């Protein structure tokens, strides 16, 4: 299932020529810099941070073709190297990239459509992103494949994706490597449905591998989870962890030791709510799902983070027909109970699509139109989510900012986002300038705003899978 999303960002034309980046440095953060560095349309950035460096990946469109680009910083984000074209496509499209980093090895997967066939390609770097090997195909070349995921644990590298059959059914496929991605085994069918198995999420911990996805094989959309206890050599029978009478989808999964946590959106109550379940036996059994939003209006597209015994969940909440806010709920007892949700954005402009991370402190970022155009806002909590600071505007862009991603390490926050107008986007980067930074108050903004379009989430549109093959 993919719940129909109509995502419309206002593209107002602003006067002036020059850089689209802010001239005013946001409190606690460096001024945004462009790391894509080329004259093309750079979109959908992802960021990873480790002791080995800061790594950023994105998709870049030029002259009718798209490629996957990568750049890294070895000085904590002060400077970035020249972008590397990983896909090197001369025709066709490379899209939906995902990557992981472990012990200075970087593994990247993406969807490639070069000759009318959609396949999954992968490349790796063994020198921390200085150089990458030639991409190899890991999906079945006779099948249409899309939306890959990737995870790693020890010497194991795992990938999953959707495979589309001639009858238009879609199934979850899995492949693994036991030698740091030097070679991959034959793809394995995790599902064998006549319906649609939706975009999977993949997680690994030790020799345990977990896949969660949305699936309509029972007639309505449910959230299924499947685990492997032998490093992906085999998988248990998938189990329905949503077990509701409504439609369930957009799941997220996290693993911490023997605990497995999942959140998703579900409309059993008549509105979409955020549901949560957990397993304390490594994913063999799951508790009855609980509603952690329980608000008027629709709650959708959850993200969550786990820190020790704490679970932090954020989502987009409809406040009216034209307004959305970012909400947050927390558990301090491994998900046994959750506090009442709180509104983090609480402003008159549409706010949504949050990201969340925790290193003891909690950081939540989102896209917000309150400043008069779409900007990237961020807030933090230093008391376990009891209170949050006033939001800081990171981008202050002259045009538009959205598609944010975030990573934290050692009390420092690293942010990337997509900036600019349609057809001329760049990838912006900013990092916090102090340990446990004080973000400061939200800068003054004009209250007279002309917004020609807003983020619109059509929750109640017909449910259908549209995976873009």
Secondary structure, 3 states (H helix, E strand, C coil): CCCCCECCCCCCCCCCCCCCCCCCCCCCECCCEECCCCCCEEEEEEEEEECCEEEEEEEEEECCEEEEEEEEECCCCCCCCCCEECCCCCCCEEEEEEEEEECCEEEEEEEEECCCCEEEEEEEECCCCCCCCCCEECCCCCCEEEEEEEEEECCEEEEEEEEECCCCCEEEEEEEECCCCCCCCCCEECCCCCCEECCCEEEEECCEEEEEEEECCCCCCEEEEEEECCCCCCCCCCEECCCCCCCEEEEEEEEECCEEEEEEEECCCCCCEEEEEEECCCCCCCCCCEECCCCCCCEEEEEEEEECCEEEEEEEEECCCCCEEEEEEEECCCCCCCCCCEECCCCCCCEEEEEEEECCCEEEEEEECCCCCCEEEEEEECCCCCCCCCCEECCCCCCCEEEEEEEEECCEEEEEEEEEECCEEEEEEEEECCCCCCCCCCCCCCCCCCCCCCCECCCCCCCCCCCCC
